[in-house]
Amino acid sequence: MPPLIDMLLPQFDRELETTRRLLDVVPAADLAWGPGGKARTAAELMTHLVEIPAWTCGIMDEDGWDLADLPDPAAVTSVAAGLERFDAGAAAGRRALAGRPDGDLIADWELRRGGQALFSLPRIAMVQVLVLNHLVHHRGQLSVYLRMRDVRVPPIYGPTADDREPAAEPRR
């Protein structure tokens, strides 16, 4: 069986590359826009998305986090600044993962709030849950924002509606 990292890194790279493509098409003029209600603005959503890849470092280099101790991230003020932060976090996260032996990946990591344990999983599962799944979830929200603003959505897991050829005329 290959090392666990050889299975995780390709997925990590692919999900981050796909997310970056989506972040790259956010219109700068729409950062203050949000769909309303309790939803975040595009800038708030982008701020959250660009922070997620860097969490990989804390998962791999620490035994856990207490959410009460984490500082609020600096708000994204431009698409370019968001992409720069995303790229830096993605590169740091990848470096934190690359070459890790299975023993590092199966060691437990704990998420706490105010000293109370929320859950504990092996690091490889935490990267999957807190980084990759979390990134995919919020990337889905961003794709809806883009649709609502009539922005072309780039391919995610294959062609989007924007990539399809017009439907052929029905046969009569």
N, C-alpha and C positions, 0 to 999 in steps of 0.2 A: 504494500500500500504506500502511495507517495506521502511525503510529509503534508500535514494539514495546511500549512501555509501555501503550498502549491495549488491547493483547491480554493483557498480564500482570496489570494491576490488577484487572480483574473476577474473574479466577481467584483472585488473592490475597485479595480481599475475601470471596469466597464460601467458600473453604476456612477462613479464619479465623472467619467467622461460624458455620459449621457446627461447628468445633472448640469454640468458646465455648459453644454450646448443649449440647454433650456435657459439658464441664467443669462447667457450671452444675447438672447433675443428680447429680454425685458426692455421695453421702451423707457428711456431715461425720463421722458415726460410723464410717465405713468407711475412713478415710484410712490407718489402720495395717494394714489387711487387704491381703493379697496371695495369689495362687493357690498359692504355695509354690515349692519348688525354687529355681531361679536367677532367678525372676521378681521384678520390683520390687514394692514395696507401692504402693497407690493414691497415697499421698503422693509417693513417689519418681517414679512415672510422671507425676503431675500437675506436679511440679517441673520435670521435663524438658520436658513439653509447653508450659508457660507461658514457658519461656525461648526457644523456637524462633523466634517472630515477630520478636523483637528482633535476631536474627542478621542480619536483612535490612540493618540499619544498617551493620554491619561489612562485609558483602559490598559494599554500595554506596559506602562511604566509605573503605575501606582496600584495599590491593592483595592481601591474603591474611591468613591466620592460621596461627599455629603452635599446635597443640593442647596442646603442653607448656606454653605460656605462659598458657593460659586458666584463670581461677580456677573452683573448684567453685561452682555456684550455691547461694544460701541455700535451705534446704529450705522447702517450702510447709508451713505449720502449720495452715492453715484453708482451706476452699474460698473464702471471701471474699477472703482475702489472695492466693490463687492467681489468682482472677479479676481482681483489681486489677492484679497484675503482668502477666497476659496482656493485658489491655486497654491498659496503658501500652506494652508491647512492640509490640503490633499497631499502635497509633497511630504510634509512632516509626518502625516499619518502613514503614508506608504513606507517611509524610512523606518518608522516605529514597528511596522509589520515585517518588512523584508528580512528573510533569513531566520526568523524566529523558530526555535525548535518546538516540537509538539508539547513538551513540558510547560513552556511559557503559555501556550495557547489553551491548555486545559486547566491551568491554575484558576481558582475561583477569584471573582471580582465582585464587589458589593456596592450597590447603590443605596444610599441612606438619605433621609430627610430629618434634620434636627436630631441626629444621633440614632434615629430609629431605622432599622433595616427595612428597605422596601422589597428588594430581592437580590439574590446572589446567583450568578451563573459562571460557567467557565468563560475566560476571556474571549475565546473564539465566538461563543454565543452572544456575548455582549457586543462585539463588533458587528455581528449580524443584526441584533435587535436595536441597539442604541445608535449605530452609525448607518448601516445599509438600509434596514427596514424603515428607520426614521427618515432617512434621506428620501427614499422612494415615496413615502407617505406625503411629505411636504412638497416634493417635486410634483406629485399628482395635483396638489392644490394649486401650485404655480401654473401648471398646464391649463387648469380651468380658468385662472385669472387671465392668461394669455388669450384663450378662446373668447372670453367675455369682452376683451379689448380688440378682438379681430386681428390678433397677431398670429402669424404663421407658426405653428407648433412643429419643431423639428422632430425627426424620428426618435422614438423612445425604444420600443421593443419591435420595431419594424415600422413600416410606413404609417403616417398619420393620415387623417382625412385630407390634409393639405398636399400630400404626396400622390394621392390616387388620381388616376386619369379620369376625366369626366365619364360618366356612365354612358354606355352605348344606347342608342335609341332602341326602344323596345321593338321586337319583331311583331309584325302584324300579319 
